[in-house]
């Protein structure tokens, strides 16, 4: 299991379009990815669950990646969120 934090820099926070792209990215990965905010954990493949976290600009969220080749997947996901969120 690999975890990393990310501060959301999108002025609108995690809105539907961003979350949709994130979910699409995660669904392409064979690893399990969870998103954590304020001690609430959701499956990052679930669009409504991620939106339900209510992530806003400046919030720090945590990603938890587990499964085979999780280190490479975590790095790939980290680059994705830094470029898009």
Backbone atoms as SQL, in Angstrom:
CREATE TABLE atoms (id INTEGER PRIMARY KEY, chain TEXT, resi INTEGER, resn TEXT, atom TEXT, x REAL, y REAL, z REAL);
INSERT INTO atoms VALUES
  (1, 'A', 1, 'UNK', 'N', 0.844, -1.175, 0.000),
  (2, 'A', 1, 'UNK', 'CA', 0.000, 0.000, 0.000),
  (3, 'A', 1, 'UNK', 'C', 0.892, 1.242, 0.000),
  (4, 'A', 2, 'UNK', 'N', 0.556, 2.170, -0.883),
  (5, 'A', 2, 'UNK', 'CA', 1.288, 3.439, -0.983),
  (6, 'A', 2, 'UNK', 'C', 0.276, 4.567, -0.837),
  (7, 'A', 3, 'UNK', 'N', 0.639, 5.556, -0.029),
  (8, 'A', 3, 'UNK', 'CA', -0.251, 6.702, 0.178),
  (9, 'A', 3, 'UNK', 'C', 0.494, 7.988, -0.160),
  (10, 'A', 4, 'UNK', 'N', -0.261, 8.933, -0.703),
  (11, 'A', 4, 'UNK', 'CA', 0.306, 10.259, -0.927),
  (12, 'A', 4, 'UNK', 'C', -0.791, 11.305, -0.786),
  (13, 'A', 5, 'UNK', 'N', -0.369, 12.505, -0.400),
  (14, 'A', 5, 'UNK', 'CA', -1.290, 13.633, -0.219),
  (15, 'A', 5, 'UNK', 'C', -1.239, 14.536, -1.443),
  (16, 'A', 6, 'UNK', 'N', -2.352, 15.227, -1.653),
  (17, 'A', 6, 'UNK', 'CA', -2.406, 16.207, -2.735),
  (18, 'A', 6, 'UNK', 'C', -3.285, 17.371, -2.301),
  (19, 'A', 7, 'UNK', 'N', -2.776, 18.586, -2.473),
  (20, 'A', 7, 'UNK', 'CA', -3.575, 19.781, -2.206),
  (21, 'A', 7, 'UNK', 'C', -4.272, 20.185, -3.492),
  (22, 'A', 8, 'UNK', 'N', -5.579, 20.296, -3.439),
  (23, 'A', 8, 'UNK', 'CA', -6.374, 20.610, -4.627),
  (24, 'A', 8, 'UNK', 'C', -6.179, 22.077, -4.989),
  (25, 'A', 9, 'UNK', 'N', -5.688, 22.313, -6.207),
  (26, 'A', 9, 'UNK', 'CA', -5.399, 23.669, -6.665),
  (27, 'A', 9, 'UNK', 'C', -6.417, 24.180, -7.685),
  (28, 'A', 10, 'UNK', 'N', -7.348, 23.339, -8.084),
  (29, 'A', 10, 'UNK', 'CA', -8.400, 23.769, -9.003),
  (30, 'A', 10, 'UNK', 'C', -9.301, 24.760, -8.273),
  (31, 'A', 11, 'UNK', 'N', -9.510, 25.953, -8.828),
  (32, 'A', 11, 'UNK', 'CA', -10.324, 26.966, -8.144),
  (33, 'A', 11, 'UNK', 'C', -11.734, 26.488, -7.795),
  (34, 'A', 12, 'UNK', 'N', -12.274, 25.577, -8.596),
  (35, 'A', 12, 'UNK', 'CA', -13.624, 25.064, -8.346),
  (36, 'A', 12, 'UNK', 'C', -13.621, 23.827, -7.463),
  (37, 'A', 13, 'UNK', 'N', -12.465, 23.391, -7.013),
  (38, 'A', 13, 'UNK', 'CA', -12.381, 22.151, -6.247),
  (39, 'A', 13, 'UNK', 'C', -12.561, 20.960, -7.177),
  (40, 'A', 14, 'UNK', 'N', -13.025, 19.846, -6.641),
  (41, 'A', 14, 'UNK', 'CA', -13.259, 18.666, -7.476),
  (42, 'A', 14, 'UNK', 'C', -14.691, 18.703, -7.986),
  (43, 'A', 15, 'UNK', 'N', -14.850, 19.236, -9.180),
  (44, 'A', 15, 'UNK', 'CA', -16.166, 19.310, -9.815),
  (45, 'A', 15, 'UNK', 'C', -16.355, 18.095, -10.722),
  (46, 'A', 16, 'UNK', 'N', -17.542, 17.947, -11.269),
  (47, 'A', 16, 'UNK', 'CA', -17.914, 16.737, -12.009),
  (48, 'A', 16, 'UNK', 'C', -16.960, 16.399, -13.154),
  (49, 'A', 17, 'UNK', 'N', -16.524, 17.393, -13.903),
  (50, 'A', 17, 'UNK', 'CA', -15.640, 17.115, -15.048),
  (51, 'A', 17, 'UNK', 'C', -14.294, 16.564, -14.579),
  (52, 'A', 18, 'UNK', 'N', -13.713, 17.180, -13.560),
  (53, 'A', 18, 'UNK', 'CA', -12.434, 16.692, -13.019),
  (54, 'A', 18, 'UNK', 'C', -12.577, 15.296, -12.430),
  (55, 'A', 19, 'UNK', 'N', -13.616, 15.097, -11.656),
  (56, 'A', 19, 'UNK', 'CA', -13.825, 13.792, -11.029),
  (57, 'A', 19, 'UNK', 'C', -14.048, 12.723, -12.100),
  (58, 'A', 20, 'UNK', 'N', -14.759, 13.072, -13.141),
  (59, 'A', 20, 'UNK', 'CA', -14.992, 12.127, -14.232),
  (60, 'A', 20, 'UNK', 'C', -13.676, 11.682, -14.856),
  (61, 'A', 21, 'UNK', 'N', -12.761, 12.618, -15.073),
  (62, 'A', 21, 'UNK', 'CA', -11.451, 12.271, -15.631),
  (63, 'A', 21, 'UNK', 'C', -10.636, 11.432, -14.651),
  (64, 'A', 22, 'UNK', 'N', -10.721, 11.756, -13.371),
  (65, 'A', 22, 'UNK', 'CA', -10.021, 10.979, -12.353),
  (66, 'A', 22, 'UNK', 'C', -10.550, 9.544, -12.313),
  (67, 'A', 23, 'UNK', 'N', -11.861, 9.397, -12.290),
  (68, 'A', 23, 'UNK', 'CA', -12.479, 8.067, -12.238),
  (69, 'A', 23, 'UNK', 'C', -12.086, 7.256, -13.470),
  (70, 'A', 24, 'UNK', 'N', -12.091, 7.893, -14.626),
  (71, 'A', 24, 'UNK', 'CA', -11.687, 7.205, -15.859),
  (72, 'A', 24, 'UNK', 'C', -10.246, 6.714, -15.759),
  (73, 'A', 25, 'UNK', 'N', -9.366, 7.551, -15.238),
  (74, 'A', 25, 'UNK', 'CA', -7.958, 7.185, -15.063),
  (75, 'A', 25, 'UNK', 'C', -7.821, 6.001, -14.104),
  (76, 'A', 26, 'UNK', 'N', -8.500, 6.073, -12.980),
  (77, 'A', 26, 'UNK', 'CA', -8.403, 5.024, -11.962),
  (78, 'A', 26, 'UNK', 'C', -8.958, 3.702, -12.491),
  (79, 'A', 27, 'UNK', 'N', -10.039, 3.756, -13.238),
  (80, 'A', 27, 'UNK', 'CA', -10.638, 2.531, -13.776),
  (81, 'A', 27, 'UNK', 'C', -9.722, 1.814, -14.755),
  (82, 'A', 28, 'UNK', 'N', -8.773, 2.517, -15.333),
  (83, 'A', 28, 'UNK', 'CA', -7.811, 1.901, -16.250),
  (84, 'A', 28, 'UNK', 'C', -6.701, 1.168, -15.502),
  (85, 'A', 29, 'UNK', 'N', -6.621, 1.375, -14.203),
  (86, 'A', 29, 'UNK', 'CA', -5.557, 0.778, -13.398),
  (87, 'A', 29, 'UNK', 'C', -6.059, -0.510, -12.753),
  (88, 'A', 30, 'UNK', 'N', -5.214, -1.544, -12.739),
  (89, 'A', 30, 'UNK', 'CA', -5.627, -2.778, -12.064),
  (90, 'A', 30, 'UNK', 'C', -5.532, -2.686, -10.543),
  (91, 'A', 31, 'UNK', 'N', -4.882, -1.677, -10.032),
  (92, 'A', 31, 'UNK', 'CA', -4.722, -1.499, -8.589),
  (93, 'A', 31, 'UNK', 'C', -6.005, -0.931, -7.979),
  (94, 'A', 32, 'UNK', 'N', -6.127, -1.070, -6.675),
  (95, 'A', 32, 'UNK', 'CA', -7.227, -0.470, -5.932),
  (96, 'A', 32, 'UNK', 'C', -6.796, 0.919, -5.497),
  (97, 'A', 33, 'UNK', 'N', -7.636, 1.914, -5.777),
  (98, 'A', 33, 'UNK', 'CA', -7.318, 3.292, -5.402),
  (99, 'A', 33, 'UNK', 'C', -8.458, 3.824, -4.539),
  (100, 'A', 34, 'UNK', 'N', -8.085, 4.335, -3.377),
  (101, 'A', 34, 'UNK', 'CA', -9.053, 4.951, -2.483),
  (102, 'A', 34, 'UNK', 'C', -8.676, 6.409, -2.279),
  (103, 'A', 35, 'UNK', 'N', -9.686, 7.225, -2.024),
  (104, 'A', 35, 'UNK', 'CA', -9.504, 8.648, -1.797),
  (105, 'A', 35, 'UNK', 'C', -9.995, 8.948, -0.384),
  (106, 'A', 36, 'UNK', 'N', -9.196, 9.696, 0.376),
  (107, 'A', 36, 'UNK', 'CA', -9.517, 9.968, 1.774),
  (108, 'A', 36, 'UNK', 'C', -9.537, 11.474, 2.012),
  (109, 'A', 37, 'UNK', 'N', -10.612, 11.935, 2.657),
  (110, 'A', 37, 'UNK', 'CA', -10.717, 13.338, 3.077),
  (111, 'A', 37, 'UNK', 'C', -11.432, 13.371, 4.416),
  (112, 'A', 38, 'UNK', 'N', -10.831, 14.027, 5.371),
  (113, 'A', 38, 'UNK', 'CA', -11.433, 14.164, 6.708),
  (114, 'A', 38, 'UNK', 'C', -11.868, 12.814, 7.282),
  (115, 'A', 39, 'UNK', 'N', -11.003, 11.830, 7.197),
  (116, 'A', 39, 'UNK', 'CA', -11.228, 10.489, 7.747),
  (117, 'A', 39, 'UNK', 'C', -12.338, 9.715, 7.031),
  (118, 'A', 40, 'UNK', 'N', -12.845, 10.233, 5.922),
  (119, 'A', 40, 'UNK', 'CA', -13.837, 9.510, 5.128),
  (120, 'A', 40, 'UNK', 'C', -13.124, 8.920, 3.913),
  (121, 'A', 41, 'UNK', 'N', -13.269, 7.615, 3.716),
  (122, 'A', 41, 'UNK', 'CA', -12.598, 6.910, 2.637),
  (123, 'A', 41, 'UNK', 'C', -13.620, 6.434, 1.618),
  (124, 'A', 42, 'UNK', 'N', -13.332, 6.700, 0.324),
  (125, 'A', 42, 'UNK', 'CA', -14.212, 6.242, -0.752),
  (126, 'A', 42, 'UNK', 'C', -13.377, 5.571, -1.839),
  (127, 'A', 43, 'UNK', 'N', -14.034, 4.733, -2.610),
  (128, 'A', 43, 'UNK', 'CA', -13.417, 4.097, -3.763),
  (129, 'A', 43, 'UNK', 'C', -13.296, 5.153, -4.858),
  (130, 'A', 44, 'UNK', 'N', -12.102, 5.362, -5.377),
  (131, 'A', 44, 'UNK', 'CA', -11.877, 6.396, -6.384),
  (132, 'A', 44, 'UNK', 'C', -12.496, 6.056, -7.733),
  (133, 'A', 45, 'UNK', 'N', -13.052, 4.846, -7.883),
  (134, 'A', 45, 'UNK', 'CA', -13.759, 4.482, -9.112),
  (135, 'A', 45, 'UNK', 'C', -15.230, 4.895, -9.066),
  (136, 'A', 46, 'UNK', 'N', -15.690, 5.355, -7.918),
  (137, 'A', 46, 'UNK', 'CA', -17.094, 5.704, -7.732),
  (138, 'A', 46, 'UNK', 'C', -17.276, 7.222, -7.842),
  (139, 'A', 47, 'UNK', 'N', -17.783, 7.674, -8.971),
  (140, 'A', 47, 'UNK', 'CA', -17.933, 9.096, -9.260),
  (141, 'A', 47, 'UNK', 'C', -18.749, 9.809, -8.188),
  (142, 'A', 48, 'UNK', 'N', -19.894, 9.271, -7.834),
  (143, 'A', 48, 'UNK', 'CA', -20.749, 9.934, -6.853),
  (144, 'A', 48, 'UNK', 'C', -20.121, 9.967, -5.463),
  (145, 'A', 49, 'UNK', 'N', -19.407, 8.912, -5.114),
  (146, 'A', 49, 'UNK', 'CA', -18.741, 8.885, -3.807),
  (147, 'A', 49, 'UNK', 'C', -17.651, 9.952, -3.730),
  (148, 'A', 50, 'UNK', 'N', -16.881, 10.103, -4.806),
  (149, 'A', 50, 'UNK', 'CA', -15.809, 11.117, -4.826),
  (150, 'A', 50, 'UNK', 'C', -16.426, 12.512, -4.777),
  (151, 'A', 51, 'UNK', 'N', -17.461, 12.750, -5.572),
  (152, 'A', 51, 'UNK', 'CA', -18.143, 14.048, -5.531),
  (153, 'A', 51, 'UNK', 'C', -18.718, 14.322, -4.149),
  (154, 'A', 52, 'UNK', 'N', -19.192, 13.268, -3.485),
  (155, 'A', 52, 'UNK', 'CA', -19.790, 13.395, -2.163),
  (156, 'A', 52, 'UNK', 'C', -18.818, 13.836, -1.081),
  (157, 'A', 53, 'UNK', 'N', -17.529, 13.749, -1.354),
  (158, 'A', 53, 'UNK', 'CA', -16.539, 14.220, -0.385),
  (159, 'A', 53, 'UNK', 'C', -16.543, 15.743, -0.275),
  (160, 'A', 54, 'UNK', 'N', -17.061, 16.422, -1.301),
  (161, 'A', 54, 'UNK', 'CA', -17.133, 17.885, -1.256),
  (162, 'A', 54, 'UNK', 'C', -15.770, 18.553, -1.201),
  (163, 'A', 55, 'UNK', 'N', -14.844, 18.098, -2.026),
  (164, 'A', 55, 'UNK', 'CA', -13.481, 18.621, -2.007),
  (165, 'A', 55, 'UNK', 'C', -13.450, 20.012, -2.648),
  (166, 'A', 56, 'UNK', 'N', -12.889, 20.966, -1.928),
  (167, 'A', 56, 'UNK', 'CA', -12.811, 22.356, -2.388),
  (168, 'A', 56, 'UNK', 'C', -11.357, 22.769, -2.617),
  (169, 'A', 57, 'UNK', 'N', -11.195, 23.929, -3.219),
  (170, 'A', 57, 'UNK', 'CA', -9.869, 24.514, -3.429),
  (171, 'A', 57, 'UNK', 'C', -9.127, 24.580, -2.103),
  (172, 'A', 58, 'UNK', 'N', -7.877, 24.116, -2.097),
  (173, 'A', 58, 'UNK', 'CA', -7.042, 24.176, -0.910),
  (174, 'A', 58, 'UNK', 'C', -7.165, 22.976, 0.012),
  (175, 'A', 59, 'UNK', 'N', -8.172, 22.138, -0.191),
  (176, 'A', 59, 'UNK', 'CA', -8.301, 20.935, 0.635),
  (177, 'A', 59, 'UNK', 'C', -7.165, 19.973, 0.327),
  (178, 'A', 60, 'UNK', 'N', -6.716, 19.266, 1.337),
  (179, 'A', 60, 'UNK', 'CA', -5.702, 18.233, 1.151),
  (180, 'A', 60, 'UNK', 'C', -6.419, 16.888, 1.195),
  (181, 'A', 61, 'UNK', 'N', -6.252, 16.133, 0.122),
  (182, 'A', 61, 'UNK', 'CA', -6.840, 14.807, 0.037),
  (183, 'A', 61, 'UNK', 'C', -5.708, 13.789, -0.008),
  (184, 'A', 62, 'UNK', 'N', -6.034, 12.571, 0.354),
  (185, 'A', 62, 'UNK', 'CA', -5.021, 11.519, 0.390),
  (186, 'A', 62, 'UNK', 'C', -5.456, 10.387, -0.536),
  (187, 'A', 63, 'UNK', 'N', -4.491, 9.891, -1.290),
  (188, 'A', 63, 'UNK', 'CA', -4.717, 8.755, -2.176),
  (189, 'A', 63, 'UNK', 'C', -4.040, 7.535, -1.575),
  (190, 'A', 64, 'UNK', 'N', -4.731, 6.400, -1.621),
  (191, 'A', 64, 'UNK', 'CA', -4.171, 5.134, -1.150),
  (192, 'A', 64, 'UNK', 'C', -4.252, 4.142, -2.307),
  (193, 'A', 65, 'UNK', 'N', -3.086, 3.672, -2.747),
  (194, 'A', 65, 'UNK', 'CA', -2.986, 2.760, -3.887),
  (195, 'A', 65, 'UNK', 'C', -2.459, 1.427, -3.378),
  (196, 'A', 66, 'UNK', 'N', -3.156, 0.345, -3.737),
  (197, 'A', 66, 'UNK', 'CA', -2.689, -0.974, -3.324),
  (198, 'A', 66, 'UNK', 'C', -2.913, -1.984, -4.445),
  (199, 'A', 67, 'UNK', 'N', -2.035, -2.965, -4.484),
  (200, 'A', 67, 'UNK', 'CA', -2.106, -3.997, -5.505),
  (201, 'A', 67, 'UNK', 'C', -0.741, -4.216, -6.129),
  (202, 'A', 68, 'UNK', 'N', -0.706, -5.054, -7.143),
  (203, 'A', 68, 'UNK', 'CA', 0.551, -5.323, -7.833),
  (204, 'A', 68, 'UNK', 'C', 1.065, -4.055, -8.500),
  (205, 'A', 69, 'UNK', 'N', 2.360, -3.866, -8.458),
  (206, 'A', 69, 'UNK', 'CA', 3.036, -2.708, -9.064),
  (207, 'A', 69, 'UNK', 'C', 2.431, -1.385, -8.584),
  (208, 'A', 70, 'UNK', 'N', 2.138, -1.340, -7.298),
  (209, 'A', 70, 'UNK', 'CA', 1.496, -0.155, -6.740),
  (210, 'A', 70, 'UNK', 'C', 2.387, 1.076, -6.763),
  (211, 'A', 71, 'UNK', 'N', 3.687, 0.908, -6.652),
  (212, 'A', 71, 'UNK', 'CA', 4.594, 2.063, -6.657),
  (213, 'A', 71, 'UNK', 'C', 4.523, 2.793, -7.996),
  (214, 'A', 72, 'UNK', 'N', 4.580, 2.047, -9.081),
  (215, 'A', 72, 'UNK', 'CA', 4.502, 2.654, -10.415),
  (216, 'A', 72, 'UNK', 'C', 3.135, 3.296, -10.634),
  (217, 'A', 73, 'UNK', 'N', 2.087, 2.628, -10.186),
  (218, 'A', 73, 'UNK', 'CA', 0.736, 3.170, -10.340),
  (219, 'A', 73, 'UNK', 'C', 0.565, 4.446, -9.530),
  (220, 'A', 74, 'UNK', 'N', 1.120, 4.467, -8.313),
  (221, 'A', 74, 'UNK', 'CA', 1.022, 5.660, -7.470),
  (222, 'A', 74, 'UNK', 'C', 1.742, 6.838, -8.111),
  (223, 'A', 75, 'UNK', 'N', 2.902, 6.592, -8.687),
  (224, 'A', 75, 'UNK', 'CA', 3.644, 7.670, -9.366),
  (225, 'A', 75, 'UNK', 'C', 2.863, 8.198, -10.566),
  (226, 'A', 76, 'UNK', 'N', 2.289, 7.292, -11.333),
  (227, 'A', 76, 'UNK', 'CA', 1.492, 7.696, -12.499),
  (228, 'A', 76, 'UNK', 'C', 0.281, 8.522, -12.059),
  (229, 'A', 77, 'UNK', 'N', -0.375, 8.083, -11.001),
  (230, 'A', 77, 'UNK', 'CA', -1.537, 8.801, -10.492),
  (231, 'A', 77, 'UNK', 'C', -1.134, 10.149, -9.909),
  (232, 'A', 78, 'UNK', 'N', 0.005, 10.193, -9.242),
  (233, 'A', 78, 'UNK', 'CA', 0.494, 11.448, -8.661),
  (234, 'A', 78, 'UNK', 'C', 0.729, 12.494, -9.760),
  (235, 'A', 79, 'UNK', 'N', 1.339, 12.083, -10.856),
  (236, 'A', 79, 'UNK', 'CA', 1.562, 12.995, -11.985),
  (237, 'A', 79, 'UNK', 'C', 0.226, 13.473, -12.537),
  (238, 'A', 80, 'UNK', 'N', -0.716, 12.558, -12.681),
  (239, 'A', 80, 'UNK', 'CA', -2.047, 12.905, -13.210),
  (240, 'A', 80, 'UNK', 'C', -2.728, 13.956, -12.344),
  (241, 'A', 81, 'UNK', 'N', -2.756, 13.754, -11.023),
  (242, 'A', 81, 'UNK', 'CA', -3.459, 14.704, -10.169),
  (243, 'A', 81, 'UNK', 'C', -2.725, 16.045, -10.092),
  (244, 'A', 82, 'UNK', 'N', -1.412, 16.030, -10.147),
  (245, 'A', 82, 'UNK', 'CA', -0.663, 17.289, -10.133),
  (246, 'A', 82, 'UNK', 'C', -0.940, 18.108, -11.397),
  (247, 'A', 83, 'UNK', 'N', -1.115, 17.451, -12.503),
  (248, 'A', 83, 'UNK', 'CA', -1.372, 18.158, -13.767),
  (249, 'A', 83, 'UNK', 'C', -2.821, 18.580, -13.928),
  (250, 'A', 84, 'UNK', 'N', -3.740, 17.893, -13.272),
  (251, 'A', 84, 'UNK', 'CA', -5.162, 18.129, -13.506),
  (252, 'A', 84, 'UNK', 'C', -5.959, 18.683, -12.333),
  (253, 'A', 85, 'UNK', 'N', -5.436, 18.565, -11.146),
  (254, 'A', 85, 'UNK', 'CA', -6.214, 18.953, -9.990),
  (255, 'A', 85, 'UNK', 'C', -5.481, 20.018, -9.194);
